[in-house]
Amino acid sequence: MKRRLTFIFVGSAILAVVLALFCNWYFPDVIPLASTEPAPTSWRLDAAFAVSTVRWTAAFVAAASAIALMFMNITKGSSELEGR
């Protein structure tokens, strides 16, 4: 269980970093808009939103798996069921 969780953590952390670098490299001029500004219709804004959403989701998965690994190491509970 810890091995799979570690792979999930490493994979999602790498994906989050790669997507952050991709977003900064490919969409440097796309910035968040204030609520009073008119929203421009552009495929670049939509693509940047999609990449940013996947990036934040990967970062959340990395954080959640890191917290789970931390708690698993703190509690030191056995991974086997009792009585088996």
Rosetta constraint file for C-alpha pairs under 8 A:
AtomPair CA 1 CA 5 HARMONIC 6.16 0.50
AtomPair CA 1 CA 79 HARMONIC 7.68 0.50
AtomPair CA 2 CA 6 HARMONIC 5.96 0.50
AtomPair CA 2 CA 69 HARMONIC 6.89 0.50
AtomPair CA 2 CA 72 HARMONIC 7.97 0.50
AtomPair CA 3 CA 7 HARMONIC 6.30 0.50
AtomPair CA 4 CA 8 HARMONIC 6.22 0.50
AtomPair CA 5 CA 9 HARMONIC 6.10 0.50
AtomPair CA 5 CA 65 HARMONIC 6.23 0.50
AtomPair CA 5 CA 69 HARMONIC 7.08 0.50
AtomPair CA 6 CA 10 HARMONIC 6.12 0.50
AtomPair CA 6 CA 65 HARMONIC 7.52 0.50
AtomPair CA 6 CA 66 HARMONIC 7.94 0.50
AtomPair CA 6 CA 69 HARMONIC 7.48 0.50
AtomPair CA 7 CA 11 HARMONIC 5.90 0.50
AtomPair CA 8 CA 12 HARMONIC 5.96 0.50
AtomPair CA 8 CA 61 HARMONIC 7.93 0.50
AtomPair CA 8 CA 62 HARMONIC 7.18 0.50
AtomPair CA 8 CA 65 HARMONIC 7.07 0.50
AtomPair CA 9 CA 13 HARMONIC 6.00 0.50
AtomPair CA 9 CA 61 HARMONIC 7.17 0.50
AtomPair CA 9 CA 62 HARMONIC 4.70 0.50
AtomPair CA 9 CA 63 HARMONIC 7.60 0.50
AtomPair CA 9 CA 65 HARMONIC 5.51 0.50
AtomPair CA 9 CA 66 HARMONIC 6.30 0.50
AtomPair CA 10 CA 14 HARMONIC 6.09 0.50
AtomPair CA 10 CA 62 HARMONIC 7.26 0.50
AtomPair CA 11 CA 15 HARMONIC 6.10 0.50
AtomPair CA 11 CA 62 HARMONIC 7.98 0.50
AtomPair CA 12 CA 16 HARMONIC 6.03 0.50
AtomPair CA 12 CA 58 HARMONIC 5.08 0.50
AtomPair CA 12 CA 59 HARMONIC 6.59 0.50
AtomPair CA 12 CA 61 HARMONIC 6.43 0.50
AtomPair CA 12 CA 62 HARMONIC 5.26 0.50
AtomPair CA 13 CA 17 HARMONIC 6.29 0.50
AtomPair CA 13 CA 58 HARMONIC 6.77 0.50
AtomPair CA 13 CA 59 HARMONIC 6.20 0.50
AtomPair CA 13 CA 62 HARMONIC 5.35 0.50
AtomPair CA 14 CA 18 HARMONIC 6.09 0.50
AtomPair CA 15 CA 19 HARMONIC 6.01 0.50
AtomPair CA 15 CA 55 HARMONIC 7.29 0.50
AtomPair CA 15 CA 58 HARMONIC 6.56 0.50
AtomPair CA 16 CA 20 HARMONIC 6.07 0.50
AtomPair CA 16 CA 55 HARMONIC 4.92 0.50
AtomPair CA 16 CA 56 HARMONIC 7.07 0.50
AtomPair CA 16 CA 58 HARMONIC 5.34 0.50
AtomPair CA 16 CA 59 HARMONIC 5.46 0.50
AtomPair CA 17 CA 21 HARMONIC 6.21 0.50
AtomPair CA 17 CA 55 HARMONIC 7.89 0.50
AtomPair CA 18 CA 22 HARMONIC 6.06 0.50
AtomPair CA 19 CA 23 HARMONIC 5.94 0.50
AtomPair CA 19 CA 51 HARMONIC 6.89 0.50
AtomPair CA 19 CA 52 HARMONIC 7.64 0.50
AtomPair CA 19 CA 54 HARMONIC 7.98 0.50
AtomPair CA 19 CA 55 HARMONIC 5.68 0.50
AtomPair CA 20 CA 24 HARMONIC 6.18 0.50
AtomPair CA 20 CA 52 HARMONIC 7.64 0.50
AtomPair CA 20 CA 55 HARMONIC 6.60 0.50
AtomPair CA 21 CA 25 HARMONIC 5.99 0.50
AtomPair CA 22 CA 26 HARMONIC 5.77 0.50
AtomPair CA 22 CA 27 HARMONIC 7.85 0.50
AtomPair CA 23 CA 27 HARMONIC 5.32 0.50
AtomPair CA 23 CA 28 HARMONIC 7.23 0.50
AtomPair CA 23 CA 48 HARMONIC 6.77 0.50
AtomPair CA 23 CA 51 HARMONIC 6.92 0.50
AtomPair CA 23 CA 52 HARMONIC 7.27 0.50
AtomPair CA 24 CA 28 HARMONIC 5.18 0.50
AtomPair CA 27 CA 44 HARMONIC 7.40 0.50
AtomPair CA 27 CA 48 HARMONIC 6.59 0.50
AtomPair CA 30 CA 44 HARMONIC 7.50 0.50
AtomPair CA 30 CA 45 HARMONIC 6.40 0.50
AtomPair CA 30 CA 48 HARMONIC 7.31 0.50
AtomPair CA 33 CA 37 HARMONIC 6.49 0.50
AtomPair CA 33 CA 39 HARMONIC 7.38 0.50
AtomPair CA 41 CA 45 HARMONIC 7.49 0.50
AtomPair CA 42 CA 46 HARMONIC 6.70 0.50
AtomPair CA 43 CA 47 HARMONIC 6.02 0.50
AtomPair CA 44 CA 48 HARMONIC 5.94 0.50
AtomPair CA 45 CA 49 HARMONIC 6.15 0.50
AtomPair CA 46 CA 50 HARMONIC 6.30 0.50
AtomPair CA 47 CA 51 HARMONIC 6.18 0.50
AtomPair CA 48 CA 52 HARMONIC 5.94 0.50
AtomPair CA 49 CA 53 HARMONIC 6.05 0.50
AtomPair CA 50 CA 54 HARMONIC 6.35 0.50
AtomPair CA 51 CA 55 HARMONIC 6.07 0.50
AtomPair CA 52 CA 56 HARMONIC 6.16 0.50
AtomPair CA 53 CA 57 HARMONIC 6.16 0.50
AtomPair CA 54 CA 58 HARMONIC 6.13 0.50
AtomPair CA 55 CA 59 HARMONIC 6.20 0.50
AtomPair CA 56 CA 60 HARMONIC 6.12 0.50
AtomPair CA 57 CA 61 HARMONIC 6.26 0.50
AtomPair CA 58 CA 62 HARMONIC 6.16 0.50
AtomPair CA 59 CA 63 HARMONIC 6.15 0.50
AtomPair CA 60 CA 64 HARMONIC 6.02 0.50
AtomPair CA 61 CA 65 HARMONIC 6.05 0.50
AtomPair CA 62 CA 66 HARMONIC 6.06 0.50
AtomPair CA 63 CA 67 HARMONIC 6.20 0.50
AtomPair CA 64 CA 68 HARMONIC 6.19 0.50
AtomPair CA 65 CA 69 HARMONIC 6.05 0.50
AtomPair CA 66 CA 70 HARMONIC 6.10 0.50
AtomPair CA 67 CA 71 HARMONIC 6.21 0.50
AtomPair CA 68 CA 72 HARMONIC 6.08 0.50
AtomPair CA 69 CA 73 HARMONIC 6.16 0.50
AtomPair CA 70 CA 74 HARMONIC 6.16 0.50
AtomPair CA 71 CA 75 HARMONIC 6.02 0.50
AtomPair CA 72 CA 76 HARMONIC 5.88 0.50
AtomPair CA 72 CA 77 HARMONIC 6.93 0.50
AtomPair CA 80 CA 84 HARMONIC 7.45 0.50
